[in-house]
Amino acid sequence: MTSSTHPAPPAPDGWRTFVWLWSSQALSVLGSAVAGFAFNIYLTVTRFPLAEQKPQLALALSATALAWGLAATLSAPLAGTWTDRHDRRRIMLGADLLGAALTFSVLGLLLLPAAPLWALVLTAGLMGLVSTFHGSAFDASYTTLVPRERLPRANGMMQTIWSLAGLVGPALAALLIGVPALLRKSDALPVWLSGLQNGVPFAYAVDGLSFVLAAAVLSRLSVPSPQEVTDRSQPRSFREDMAFGWKFIGSRRPCWRCC
């Protein structure tokens, strides 16, 4: 006999809560898009700028992308099973705070003369793990926040976030990256910024602050979790649910192409 969950009816003020949550999530997604574009610029222009360093650049780009993708994909069954059994608001809040800590850690690495590649790969993998847990908890909150008739609208709003982030993120990142050069040309660059080659750290600062803002908004919201019930007909343990997720992913090759 194990405990499982069933969806609770949407909260009376669920749509307003969702809009607040969606707004903070939109800023976080935009911040991550800015940081992701800036990271590639850092590797290309700052970390491996020479022609003879192209093999190292290719390794760095592929290793960090693979670390994020594999961590996100392989942790999906664990994240989904964990989300079904624990407070979704706490999961999202913890993921936002961990995302902020990891982002500011990468910011510190980028300020070093030569950031270790292993550290960049490690933080990329951890960010993929955190992103999966946050996404799992956020997506699973739809039915407890949004009335059924508004679910298509909510899904459309979420798709809009990713589309706009893909368009606006690189443009905003390019603007932030060029800030030191613009200030240097106008002789307005502060002394404490004189050591910066470009504004990549600014992009990561924006991303970190977006995580903090998302966590601050979430801390003021009430996100219901599904009620626990006893299912005697089909007992499923945590391990069994996670194993089912692994089998589901392993039997569907398109899931692997996503990473």
N, C-alpha and C positions, 0 to 999 in steps of 0.2 A: 504494500500500500504506500503510494507516494503522493505527493501534492503536486498538482498542476495548476493551470490558470484558465480562467475564461474571461472574455472581455467585459468590462463594466460599461454601462451606458454612458454616453458623453455627458460631461459636466455642464451645468446650466450656462456658465460663462466660459465654456471651452473654446469657442471661436475667438474670443478676445485674448484668451491665454495663448492660443495658437499664433495669432497675429504678432503678439509680443515676442514669442519664441522664434517665430519665423524671421522677424526683423533682426534680432540679435544674431541668429544663425546666418542671415544674409551678409552681415558685416564680417562675421568670422570666415565665411567661405570666400568673400572678396579679399580679405587679408591673406588667406592662404594662397589664393591665386597670385597675389602680388609677390609674396615671398617665394613661391615656386618659380616664377619667371626670373626674379632677382637671383635666385640660387644658380640657375643655369648661366646667367651672365657672370656671376662670381667665378664659377669654374672655368668659363671660357676666357674671360678677360683678366682675372686677377690670379687665380690659382695655377692655371696651366696655359699661359698666354703664348708660349713659344711654339714655333712650327714643329720642333723636335719633340714637343710634349703632347702631340696629338694622340698617341696611344694611351698615355695616362689620362688625358681628357675623356677619351672614349670609355675607358674603364670606369672613371669616376661617374660619368653620366649614367652608364648602364647599371653600375653597382648600386647607386643610390635609388634609381627608379625601381630596380628589381627588389631591393630591400623593402621599399614601401609597398609595392604591389604584392609580394609574397606574404608579408606580415598581415596586410589587410585581408587577403584571400584566405590564408590558412587559419586565421583567428576568427573567421566569420561564424563557424559553428559554435565556438566557445562563447563569442559575444552574444549570439542569439539565445543560446541556452541560459546564459547568465542574466540577460535582460528579462526573460520570461519569469525569473525567480526572484528578482531583486527590484528595489525602488528605482524606477527609471529616471526620476529627477536627480537622485544622487549619482547615478551613473553618468548622466550628461554633465552634471556639475563637476564631478571628479575628472572627467575627460577634458573639460574646458580648462581646468586648473593645471592638469598635467600638460596639455597642449601649450599653455602659456609658459610653463617652466621649460619645456623642451625648446620652444621657439627662442626664448631668451638665452638658453644654453648655446644654441646654434649661433645666435648673435655674438656671444662671447668668442666662439670658435672663429668666426669670420674676422674678428678684430686681431687675431693672431697673425704673425708674418706668414705662416703656412699652416693652415688647419690640417690636422691629420685626417687622411682619407677614411681610416677605420672609424673614427669618431663621427664623421659625417654620415657614413653608411649606417652606423648604429642608431643615431638619432632619426634617420629617415625610417628605419624599421620600426622604431618606437612610435613615431608619428603615425605610421600606417596602422599600428595596433590601436592607438588611442582613437584614431578616426573611425575605425570599425566599431568600437564599443559605443562611441557617441552616435554614429549613424544608426546603429541597431536600436538604441534606446529612443532616439528621436522618431524614427520611422514607425516603431511599435506604439508610439504615443498617439498616433493619428486617431485610432478608433475610440480612445478615451477622451479626446479633446474636441474632435470635429464631428458634427452631425453627419449622418450618412449622405444626405443630399448635398453637402458641401465638400465631400471628399474629392470630387474631380477638380474643384476650384483650388483646394489645398495642394493637390498634386501638381497642378499647373503652376502654382506659386513657387513650389520647390524646384521645378524644372527651370523656371525663370531665373532663379538664383544662379544655377550652374551656367546657364547661357550668358547672363550678364557678366558673371565673374570671368568667363573666358574671353569676353570682349573688353571689359573695362580693366581687368587685372593687369595685363601687360602694359597698357597705356599708362596706368597709374604708377606701375613699377618703373617704367622708363623715365617718368617725370621725377620720381624720388631718386633714382640712380644718378640723374644728371644734376641734382641740386648742388653738390660740392663744386662741380666744374663751373656752373653758372655763377656761384658766389665767388669763386676764385677769379674769374674774368672781371668781375665788378669790384674786386679788392674788398669784398664784404665778408670773406670767409673768416669765422671766428678762429682764434688760435687753437682751441681745443678740438677743432675739426680739421686742422691743417694736415694731419697725418692720414686722412682718408683719401684713397684713390678715387672712390666713387661712393654713391649713396646706397649701396646694397644693405648696409646695416640699418638704414632708415626704413627700408621695406620690411625687414624683420621686426623692427620696433613697432611698426604699424600692425603687423600680424599678431605680435604678442599682446598688444593693447586690445585688439579685437577679441581675443580669447578672454581677456580679463573683463571686458565689457559684457560679453555673452554670459560669463559666469555671474556677474553682478545682476543682470536682468533675470537670469534663471533663479537666483537665490530669492527673488521676490515673488516668484510664481508658484502656483500649486499644480503639479502634474500628477494625476491619479495613476496608480498602477493597477493591473488586473487583480481581482480578488482570488485568493487561493481556495481551491476546492479539492475534494478527495475523489480521485478517479479510480474506482476499483476494477473497472472492466479492462483497462489497458494501462497497467502500472508501468511507468517510465521513470527511470532514474536519470540523474544529471549525465552520467556517462553514456547511457543509452541514447539520450536526446542528442548529445554531441556526436556520437558515432553515426547516428542517422544523418546529421548534417554533413559529416565527412563523406559518407557514401553518396549523398546527393550531389556534392560538388565533384567527387571523383568520377561519377558516372556521366557527367555533362561537361564535355570538353570546352564548349563556349565559355564556361566559368573560368577556365584556366587562361583563355585568351585575354580575359579582362585584365589580368595582371601582367 
